Amino acid sequence: MIVRGRVRPPGDKSISHRALFVAALARGRSTIRDLLGADDVRATARVLRALGVGISPVKDGAAVRVEGRGLRLRAPAGTLRCGNSGTTARLGLGVLAGQPFAARLSGDASLSRRPMRRVTEPLRAMGAGVTDEGGDGLPLTIRGGSLHALEYASPVASAQVKGALLLAALTGGASLTFREPYRSRDHSERLFAHLGLDLHERDGVIRFQPGAAVPPFALAVPGDVSSAAFLIGAALLARGGELVVLDVGVNPTRTGFLEAIARMGARVERVNLRDEGGEPVADLVVRPAPLVATTVAAPEIPRLIDEIPVLAVLASRAAGDTVFHEVGELRVKESDRLALLAENLRRVGVTAEARGNDLHVRGTDRPPRGRIDTARDHRLAMAFAVLGTIPGAAVRLSERASVAISYPRFFADLRRIGEGGRGKGEG
């Protein structure tokens, strides 16, 4: 494949969720441009509408208007259905922890297996009532109300845990002091600070004192660096050309992928640097490059957790052995990504192994050929589609529809940036 042209990835998924939740808690109309028009974000909009928030249709290219109700939402008439979106469920639990009513949340089969106690346990410590229906996942019922202050050291580095507790502190009128073992993505903190809320961070400790009302706002969501990673990966594996990826969020808590591929020999230039709503944004210029193996250390993982599938695919084409340390969190994503990454790489002729919580990948120059079980995991489908762009590849995906979770137009964009050598998809 020879890459060419300019492409903008869809709006950042993490920021899109947070913008909707915070706009719902403002009093008055907020306008959000470039919101991600994908299934996960629509799940958040659906849940908020059930809580009495007016939200215009979420679709690509349309500004979304949110008629915020302030900090007090309306009790839902039925179960809040979160679909496949863990962010909807976990951040939603934070919002509901401060509401004077009970609400039941459910998810699809995949989401119902994902852990929720990492959020519900600190919410209980703040004073919320949580009733499990068996196990660590959904469905569950939360009864909120007035909360009390919490000082919490999270055992995991998780932006969803952090975001949920910040939203609970906001709606429940409780101060929060929060720390985590490694720094996770900080979109919640940036949005709170951008809106003038009383949030401060020093030496890795976040302190938030609620009190001020949330003002309505206008926001342009930057392009998602996690989605851009797949386009960047395709460009790096191409035979020639140049690709410009426009309007990408380059928040330092999200650029671990760019730093890892730089160690592997990638040539990615950041141009037109600017600020959008408290988030740094740049255009990325990418050229093909021969890659070498690297080691991804445990402290890096929170800053590139969603990009590990495409990094593993790039590692399969790099000279040498790449090791990803402490990536056990991949086992509780939309699928057991850790096991499936290793298994699917072996299916296409790559030496790969999950050893405990580490992933080992040995690079090869043999054309990848085989059938991929995506397990309906969007990031696995996109990563192995990128591998399928290599000349001589015969990579068959078990399905393609899962990309609608985060990047509905992915396959169209992948075709548009290249010529020939595309992987095939089934189902």
Backbone torsions as a table, in degrees:
resi	resn	phi	psi	omega
1	MET	NA	138.5	171.0
2	ILE	-109.3	124.1	-178.0
3	VAL	-90.3	152.8	178.5
4	ARG	-162.1	160.3	169.3
5	GLY	96.9	-169.8	-178.0
6	ARG	-129.2	138.8	-178.0
7	VAL	-145.3	142.9	175.0
8	ARG	-110.1	124.1	175.9
9	PRO	-70.0	163.0	178.3
10	PRO	-65.0	165.7	-179.1
11	GLY	-57.9	147.8	-176.6
12	ASP	-58.8	126.4	-176.1
13	LYS	-66.2	-44.6	-178.2
14	SER	-62.4	-44.8	-179.5
15	ILE	-68.8	-37.2	-179.9
16	SER	-59.8	-47.8	177.7
17	HIS	-57.8	-49.6	-175.3
18	ARG	-66.0	-37.4	178.3
19	ALA	-62.2	-41.2	178.7
20	LEU	-65.5	-46.7	-179.1
21	PHE	-61.7	-45.3	-177.4
22	VAL	-70.2	-39.7	176.9
23	ALA	-61.4	-35.4	178.4
24	ALA	-63.7	-29.2	-177.2
25	LEU	-91.7	-6.0	172.3
26	ALA	-78.8	160.2	175.4
27	ARG	-107.2	106.9	-176.9
28	GLY	125.3	-176.0	-173.1
29	ARG	-89.8	126.7	170.1
30	SER	-110.5	150.3	179.1
31	THR	-123.6	125.9	-177.6
32	ILE	-120.1	118.6	177.2
33	ARG	-98.1	152.4	176.3
34	ASP	61.3	27.0	174.2
35	LEU	-62.9	142.3	178.8
36	LEU	-64.3	122.2	179.6
37	GLY	-94.2	59.7	-176.3
38	ALA	-124.4	170.4	-171.6
39	ASP	-58.0	-42.9	-176.7
40	ASP	-62.4	-43.0	-179.3
41	VAL	-70.9	-35.6	175.3
42	ARG	-63.2	-31.2	176.2
43	ALA	-63.7	-42.0	177.0
44	THR	-62.7	-44.0	178.4
45	ALA	-61.5	-40.5	179.7
46	ARG	-62.9	-44.1	179.1
47	VAL	-63.2	-43.7	-179.1
48	LEU	-67.0	-36.6	176.1
49	ARG	-62.1	-38.6	178.4
50	ALA	-66.3	-17.7	177.6
51	LEU	-97.9	13.8	172.9
52	GLY	92.8	7.9	-178.1
53	VAL	-90.2	132.3	176.1
54	GLY	-83.6	120.8	-179.2
55	ILE	-134.7	125.7	177.8
56	SER	-69.6	164.9	-176.5
57	PRO	-55.1	138.2	178.6
58	VAL	-94.3	107.6	178.7
59	LYS	-151.0	153.3	-177.5
60	ASP	-57.4	137.2	174.2
61	GLY	85.4	-7.3	-177.9
62	ALA	-110.0	133.8	172.4
63	ALA	-67.0	138.1	-178.3
64	VAL	-103.5	129.0	178.5
65	ARG	-102.5	131.8	-179.8
66	VAL	-120.6	121.7	177.1
67	GLU	-94.8	92.3	-175.0
68	GLY	-69.9	147.5	-178.8
69	ARG	-100.2	-0.7	-170.0
70	GLY	85.7	-166.8	-172.5
71	LEU	-74.9	-12.7	-179.3
72	ARG	-107.1	115.4	179.4
73	LEU	-95.2	179.5	-177.7
74	ARG	-100.5	140.1	178.1
75	ALA	-61.5	135.3	-177.6
76	PRO	-75.2	153.8	179.5
77	ALA	-80.8	-20.0	-178.6
78	GLY	-151.5	-166.1	-180.0
79	THR	-65.3	139.0	176.2
80	LEU	-86.8	115.3	-172.6
81	ARG	-98.4	115.7	-173.0
82	CYS	-95.6	-0.3	178.5
83	GLY	61.8	-127.4	-179.0
84	ASN	-103.2	9.7	-168.4
85	SER	-96.4	104.6	175.4
86	GLY	-64.8	-33.9	179.3
87	THR	-66.0	-41.2	176.9
88	THR	-58.1	-46.3	-177.0
89	ALA	-67.1	-48.8	-172.9
90	ARG	-72.2	-45.0	176.9
91	LEU	-68.5	-34.6	177.0
92	GLY	-61.8	-38.5	176.4
93	LEU	-60.1	-38.4	177.8
94	GLY	-62.9	-45.4	178.6
95	VAL	-62.5	-43.1	-176.0
96	LEU	-71.7	-22.9	-179.5
97	ALA	-61.2	-25.6	-179.5
98	GLY	-101.0	9.1	-178.2
99	GLN	-98.7	142.5	-175.5
100	PRO	-83.2	48.7	177.6
101	PHE	-158.0	168.4	177.2
102	ALA	-97.2	146.7	177.4
103	ALA	-143.9	141.3	178.3
104	ARG	-105.5	133.5	178.9
105	LEU	-116.1	140.8	175.4
106	SER	-135.5	166.7	177.6
107	GLY	-145.3	177.6	176.4
108	ASP	-73.8	-178.9	-174.4
109	ALA	-59.2	-39.0	-179.2
110	SER	-67.6	-49.3	-178.4
111	LEU	-64.6	-33.9	-177.8
112	SER	-64.5	-18.2	178.5
113	ARG	-91.4	-7.0	-174.7
114	ARG	-87.6	143.5	-170.5
115	PRO	-70.3	135.6	178.0
116	MET	-115.4	-16.4	-175.9
117	ARG	-65.0	-26.1	176.5
118	ARG	-58.8	-23.9	175.4
119	VAL	-98.4	-44.9	-173.1
120	THR	-69.4	-31.2	-179.8
121	GLU	-64.0	-49.6	175.7
122	PRO	-66.9	-29.2	175.9
123	LEU	-66.2	-38.3	173.6
124	ARG	-61.1	-39.9	179.9
125	ALA	-64.8	-23.6	176.7
126	MET	-83.7	-13.7	178.3
127	GLY	118.2	0.3	177.7
128	ALA	-78.3	150.5	175.0
129	GLY	-100.1	130.9	-178.8
130	VAL	-128.9	129.2	177.4
131	THR	-115.9	112.8	176.6
132	ASP	-79.2	155.9	174.7
133	GLU	-110.6	31.2	179.9
134	GLY	104.4	124.3	178.3
135	GLY	84.3	-171.4	-173.3
136	ASP	-98.4	-4.4	-172.1
137	GLY	-111.9	-160.7	175.5
138	LEU	-82.5	159.0	-0.6
139	PRO	-78.1	157.9	173.9
140	LEU	-154.4	163.7	179.6
141	THR	-120.4	134.5	176.9
142	ILE	-119.1	134.9	175.2
143	ARG	-116.9	115.8	-174.9
144	GLY	-99.2	-166.7	-179.5
145	GLY	154.1	-156.4	178.5
146	SER	-70.7	127.4	-175.8
147	LEU	-106.7	168.4	176.2
148	HIS	-118.4	164.0	-173.6
149	ALA	-58.3	149.5	-179.9
150	LEU	-136.6	135.0	168.8
151	GLU	-114.5	116.3	-167.4
152	TYR	-134.1	128.8	172.3
153	ALA	-105.8	106.3	-176.3
154	SER	-72.0	134.4	176.5
155	PRO	-72.9	-16.1	178.1
156	VAL	-123.2	148.7	172.7
157	ALA	-83.9	104.7	-173.4
158	SER	-142.7	118.7	176.4
159	ALA	-67.1	-27.0	179.5
160	GLN	-73.1	-40.3	175.0
161	VAL	-62.1	-48.6	-179.2
162	LYS	-60.1	-46.8	-179.4
163	GLY	-63.8	-40.1	179.1
164	ALA	-62.4	-43.1	-178.8
165	LEU	-69.7	-35.7	175.8
166	LEU	-64.3	-42.2	179.2
167	LEU	-67.8	-36.6	176.4
168	ALA	-64.6	-43.8	178.1
169	ALA	-60.5	-40.3	-179.7
170	LEU	-64.8	-50.7	-175.1
171	THR	-78.3	-26.8	-177.8
172	GLY	-95.5	0.6	177.0
173	GLY	64.7	37.8	-176.2
174	ALA	-123.9	136.6	177.3
175	SER	-72.4	152.8	-176.6
176	LEU	-135.8	133.7	167.5
177	THR	-119.6	125.7	-170.5
178	PHE	-135.0	136.5	171.6
179	ARG	-139.9	156.7	-179.6
180	GLU	-140.8	160.9	-173.4
181	PRO	-65.5	-37.2	173.1
182	TYR	-132.0	158.2	-178.2
183	ARG	-76.6	124.2	175.6
184	SER	-96.8	174.1	-178.1
185	ARG	-54.7	142.7	-167.9
186	ASP	-116.6	33.3	-177.7
187	HIS	-64.4	-36.2	179.1
188	SER	-62.4	-47.5	-179.1
189	GLU	-61.5	-43.2	-178.9
190	ARG	-63.0	-41.5	-179.4
191	LEU	-67.7	-43.2	177.2
192	PHE	-58.0	-48.0	-178.3
193	ALA	-65.5	-39.6	179.6
194	HIS	-60.5	-32.7	-178.8
195	LEU	-89.3	4.4	174.8
196	GLY	83.4	15.4	177.6
197	LEU	-77.0	158.3	-170.2
198	ASP	-84.5	75.6	179.8
199	LEU	-123.5	133.9	179.4
200	HIS	-137.7	147.9	177.0
201	GLU	-129.0	134.2	177.1
202	ARG	-150.0	129.6	177.6
203	ASP	53.9	39.0	176.9
204	GLY	80.2	4.3	179.8
205	VAL	-109.6	126.8	178.6
206	ILE	-99.5	132.0	175.6
207	ARG	-125.0	126.8	-179.7
208	PHE	-128.9	128.2	178.3
209	GLN	-118.2	107.0	-179.6
210	PRO	-72.3	170.0	179.3
211	GLY	153.1	-48.2	179.9
212	ALA	-75.0	145.1	173.9
213	ALA	-69.0	152.0	177.6
214	VAL	-83.6	120.4	179.7
215	PRO	-78.2	146.7	171.4
216	PRO	-63.9	156.9	-171.7
217	PHE	-149.9	163.8	170.1
218	ALA	-115.2	135.0	-174.2
219	LEU	-144.6	138.4	169.7
220	ALA	-106.4	121.8	-177.8
221	VAL	-82.1	124.7	177.9
222	PRO	-68.4	163.7	176.3
223	GLY	-64.9	147.7	-173.9
224	ASP	-79.9	118.7	180.0
225	VAL	-65.4	-28.7	178.0
226	SER	-68.3	-36.8	174.9
227	SER	-74.0	-39.5	177.9
228	ALA	-59.6	-30.0	-177.0
229	ALA	-56.8	-34.7	-179.2
230	PHE	-70.7	-38.6	176.6
231	LEU	-67.7	-41.5	177.3
232	ILE	-61.5	-42.7	178.7
233	GLY	-60.1	-44.0	178.2
234	ALA	-61.9	-39.5	179.8
235	ALA	-66.4	-39.6	-179.7
236	LEU	-65.2	-33.3	-178.1
237	LEU	-86.8	-3.7	-177.4
238	ALA	-71.4	164.3	179.0
239	ARG	-80.2	-21.3	-178.9
240	GLY	-178.1	-179.9	176.9
241	GLY	100.3	-168.6	-178.7
242	GLU	-151.4	139.7	179.8
243	LEU	-125.0	136.3	173.8
244	VAL	-110.9	120.2	178.4
245	VAL	-104.0	117.1	-167.7
246	LEU	-90.8	148.0	166.6
247	ASP	57.3	43.6	-177.0
248	VAL	-89.8	132.4	173.6
249	GLY	-67.8	126.3	-178.9
250	VAL	-119.4	40.1	172.9
251	ASN	-52.7	129.5	-177.1
252	PRO	-57.9	-24.2	177.9
253	THR	-79.7	-0.3	-179.4
254	ARG	-121.0	-0.6	-171.6
255	THR	-99.8	18.1	175.6
256	GLY	-57.9	-34.6	177.4
257	PHE	-60.6	-46.0	-178.9
258	LEU	-64.4	-36.5	179.1
259	GLU	-70.1	-38.6	179.4
260	ALA	-65.9	-43.8	-178.9
261	ILE	-72.0	-26.0	174.5
262	ALA	-62.8	-40.5	175.8
263	ARG	-64.1	-26.9	-179.6
264	MET	-83.9	-3.7	178.0
265	GLY	105.7	7.6	-178.3
266	ALA	-69.5	149.7	177.0
267	ARG	-114.5	96.6	179.4
268	VAL	-126.8	119.5	-178.2
269	GLU	-105.0	134.9	176.3
270	ARG	-97.7	124.2	178.8
271	VAL	-130.4	164.7	177.0
272	ASN	55.5	47.4	179.7
273	LEU	-66.4	138.8	-178.7
274	ARG	-161.1	-179.1	-177.8
275	ASP	-122.4	135.4	175.6
276	GLU	-130.3	106.5	175.8
277	GLY	59.1	36.8	-180.0
278	GLY	87.7	1.3	-179.7
279	GLU	-113.4	131.2	175.9
280	PRO	-72.6	139.7	-175.8
281	VAL	-133.9	146.1	177.2
282	ALA	-151.2	162.0	166.3
283	ASP	-93.8	139.6	-177.4
284	LEU	-112.1	125.6	178.2
285	VAL	-103.4	121.2	-172.1
286	VAL	-122.0	134.3	175.7
287	ARG	-126.6	149.5	178.3
288	PRO	-58.7	152.0	-179.2
289	ALA	-157.6	144.6	169.8
290	PRO	-68.9	140.4	-173.5
291	LEU	-112.5	149.7	174.9
292	VAL	-122.9	158.7	-177.5
293	ALA	-67.2	159.6	176.6
294	THR	-145.2	174.6	171.9
295	THR	-117.5	128.9	177.6
296	VAL	-104.2	114.3	-173.4
297	ALA	-84.9	159.1	-176.8
298	ALA	-54.0	-43.5	-178.8
299	PRO	-64.1	-18.5	179.0
300	GLU	-79.5	-22.8	-167.2
301	ILE	-58.0	-44.3	-179.5
302	PRO	-59.7	-22.9	-177.2
303	ARG	-90.6	-1.5	179.0
304	LEU	-148.2	21.4	-173.9
305	ILE	-56.7	-39.9	-177.5
306	ASP	-77.1	-16.3	-178.0
307	GLU	-95.2	-1.0	-178.1
308	ILE	-59.8	-39.6	177.3
309	PRO	-56.8	-45.6	-179.7
310	VAL	-74.5	-31.8	174.3
311	LEU	-63.6	-38.9	178.1
312	ALA	-64.6	-39.1	176.4
313	VAL	-63.6	-43.2	176.9
314	LEU	-64.1	-38.7	177.8
315	ALA	-61.5	-31.0	180.0
316	SER	-69.3	-13.3	178.0
317	ARG	-111.1	4.1	-177.9
318	ALA	-94.9	151.6	178.5
319	ALA	-75.3	119.4	177.9
320	GLY	108.7	-171.1	-176.2
321	ASP	-107.7	122.5	177.2
322	THR	-101.2	138.9	178.1
323	VAL	-124.9	131.3	173.0
324	PHE	-107.5	116.1	-176.5
325	HIS	-92.4	140.4	172.5
326	GLU	54.4	57.4	178.4
327	VAL	-109.5	30.3	178.6
328	GLY	-60.4	-23.3	176.9
329	GLU	-58.0	-25.2	179.1
330	LEU	-63.8	-19.8	-178.8
331	ARG	-72.2	-17.0	-177.2
332	VAL	-118.9	32.5	171.1
333	LYS	-90.2	-156.3	-179.2
334	GLU	-59.1	-23.2	173.8
335	SER	-142.3	-178.6	167.6
336	ASP	-80.3	81.0	-173.5
337	ARG	-61.1	-33.5	-177.1
338	LEU	-63.0	-51.9	-179.9
339	ALA	-64.6	-42.4	-176.7
340	LEU	-69.7	-35.2	175.7
341	LEU	-59.2	-49.6	-179.3
342	ALA	-62.7	-45.6	-178.2
343	GLU	-63.2	-45.9	-177.8
344	ASN	-69.0	-35.0	174.9
345	LEU	-62.5	-41.8	177.3
346	ARG	-63.4	-34.8	-179.7
347	ARG	-62.2	-27.7	-179.6
348	VAL	-102.9	16.7	171.6
349	GLY	93.6	14.9	-178.7
350	VAL	-101.8	139.8	173.2
351	THR	-78.7	114.3	-177.4
352	ALA	-149.4	146.6	-177.0
353	GLU	-153.7	137.2	169.9
354	ALA	-94.5	116.2	179.3
355	ARG	-114.3	104.5	-174.1
356	GLY	62.5	-120.3	178.6
357	ASN	-102.1	12.9	179.6
358	ASP	-108.7	150.8	176.0
359	LEU	-118.7	127.2	179.7
360	HIS	-113.7	130.3	-179.3
361	VAL	-133.4	127.0	176.4
362	ARG	-103.8	127.2	-178.2
363	GLY	-71.1	153.7	178.4
364	THR	-147.6	156.6	174.7
365	ASP	-106.6	8.1	176.4
366	ARG	-73.1	140.4	178.1
367	PRO	-60.6	133.2	179.8
368	PRO	-74.8	131.9	-178.7
369	ARG	-144.5	126.1	178.3
370	GLY	158.4	174.2	-179.3
371	ARG	-100.4	132.1	-176.2
372	ILE	-102.1	129.6	171.4
373	ASP	-91.7	104.9	-178.1
374	THR	-78.6	-17.8	-174.7
375	ALA	53.6	28.8	-178.2
376	ARG	57.1	34.5	177.0
377	ASP	-102.1	115.6	-172.8
378	HIS	-58.7	-39.3	-175.6
379	ARG	-74.4	-30.5	172.6
380	LEU	-67.1	-43.7	179.8
381	ALA	-59.6	-45.3	-177.9
382	MET	-70.1	-39.7	-178.8
383	ALA	-62.0	-45.5	-177.1
384	PHE	-78.0	-22.2	169.9
385	ALA	-64.6	-38.6	175.7
386	VAL	-61.4	-43.7	178.2
387	LEU	-61.0	-31.5	179.9
388	GLY	-71.5	-5.5	178.3
389	THR	-84.2	-7.5	-178.3
390	ILE	-70.2	137.8	177.8
391	PRO	-54.5	133.1	179.9
392	GLY	85.8	-2.9	-178.4
393	ALA	-72.2	149.5	171.4
394	ALA	-138.5	74.2	-177.0
395	VAL	-101.2	117.8	-177.5
396	ARG	-110.6	124.9	-179.2
397	LEU	-91.5	139.8	178.9
398	SER	-66.5	-26.3	175.6
399	GLU	-163.5	163.1	-179.9
400	ARG	-124.1	-15.1	-171.0
401	ALA	-65.6	-23.5	-175.5
402	SER	-63.1	-19.6	-179.0
403	VAL	-63.1	-16.7	178.1
404	ALA	-63.0	-17.2	179.0
405	ILE	-62.3	-38.2	-174.4
406	SER	-133.7	-22.7	-172.7
407	TYR	-149.5	74.5	-172.7
408	PRO	-56.9	-33.0	-176.5
409	ARG	-99.1	22.3	-174.4
410	PHE	-56.1	-50.9	-174.9
411	PHE	-66.4	-34.7	175.6
412	ALA	-64.4	-42.7	178.9
413	ASP	-66.9	-38.9	179.4
414	LEU	-63.4	-40.3	176.3
415	ARG	-65.2	-40.0	-173.2
416	ARG	-67.6	-32.1	-175.0
417	ILE	-85.0	-8.9	-174.2
418	GLY	-133.8	174.4	177.6
419	GLU	-127.1	119.3	173.2
420	GLY	67.2	177.9	173.5
421	GLY	65.1	25.8	-176.8
422	ARG	-85.2	147.0	175.0
423	GLY	-72.1	158.6	-179.7
424	LYS	-99.4	152.6	178.4
425	GLY	-125.3	149.4	177.2
426	GLU	-115.4	169.5	167.9
427	GLY	76.4	NA	NA
